[in-house]
């Protein structure tokens, strides 16, 4: 599996990667104005295209952008191998990110609600130009402050991720790692990778 992390930066320094024929960007944003969440469906419909996927989700369980990228790559691979659960890539990404096999449960777990202080963003496009265009439009609409990767590693977030993915203490202890964060990230990525096995 080859992933290219592109160093080109644009509005709010959203990181992007290239995987196969897809360009992917993601980020976690603290919201300056929650009013944007009132009409989230309109915003997603406005930005979504036949050639691109735009997803916004609850993000307090995100401990690394690797989680989001891994969910996207797992979803793309599921479609390529015809093991996808959902009919469209956007929903498949949400299923994998939430580690759920049922759409309603995934939406219940990570769907956007009006009281959120932060949101996660994922954009998947077929061209870099389309990715940049959609990213800029979305970031302009949400007007949020991007959380740095390091700030996602906090103990509070790690504990939320462990609870979110139902990771037990015995599992953590079975992983040889430098610290709790590293063990948690490994187990979270494992949960995302094994969604189809749970079916």
URKA-V182395 format. One line per field, one symbol per residue. burial: b if it has 16 or more other C-alpha atoms within 10 Angstrom, else e. A space follows every 50 residues. Layout:
BEGIN
burial->???
END
This chain:
BEGIN
burial->eeeeeeeeeeeeebbbbbbeebbbbbbbbbbeebeebeebeebeeebbee ebbbbbbbbbbbbbbebbbbbbbbbbebbeeeebbbeebbbbbbbbbbbb bebeebbebbbbeeeebbbbbbbbbbebebbbebbeebbeebbbebeeee ebbeeebbbbbbebbebeeeebeeeeeeebbbbbbebbbebbbebbeee
END
